[in-house]
């Protein structure tokens, strides 16, 4: 889905900006979105929306990124 692609693109950008790995950033986003032990592929649209919001917030608050 488009939401899943957006989550992965945001995570890649955040990982690049933070100097961490994609997998580490993915785990941070899952924790922030309340999806700690769930695969993004198994998430509902609402859960993916929470992950996208977590990416946007993290990017804005810590890296001055606009991930909209």
N, C-alpha and C positions, 0 to 999 in steps of 0.2 A: 504494500500500500504506500501511498504518498507520505503518510505520517511516519511510517517506519523508516523510509528513506530520509526524511527530514531529521529524525532522531539521530540516525547514524551520521549524517552530514554534520550536525551540530556537535556531536561527540568528537568527531575527527578534528573539527576546528578548535574545540576546547582543549583537546589533548595536545595539539600543535602549539597553542598559545601557552599552555601551562608547562610544557616540557615533559609531560607524563605519557604513558602508553594509552592506546585506545581502550584496552581492557580495564585499566585502572580507572580511567575517566568514566567508562560505561558503568562500573560498579558504584562510583560516586553518584552518578545521575540516578541509577536505580534506587539507591538509598534515599536520595533527596525526594524522589517521586513516590516512595513507599512501595517499591517493587523489588525489594532486595533479592529475593530468591526466584524471581520470575523472568523467563525469557521474554525479550521484547516481541518476538514472533508470536507469543501466546497472549499478548496483551489486547485488551479491548480498545476501541477508539478513545474512550475516556482516559484509560490508563496511559495510552500513548500521548494524549494531550497533556497529562500531568508531567510526563517525561520531557516533552518539548518545553513546557513552562519552566521546568527545573533547569534545562539547558539555557534558556533565555535569561533567567534570573542569575544563574552562575556567571554567564558571560558578561552581563551588564555590571553586576556587583563586584566582580573580581578582576576582570580582564578588559573592561571598557569595550566590549564587543556588542554589536547589534546583530543578533542572530534571527531576527524576524524574517 
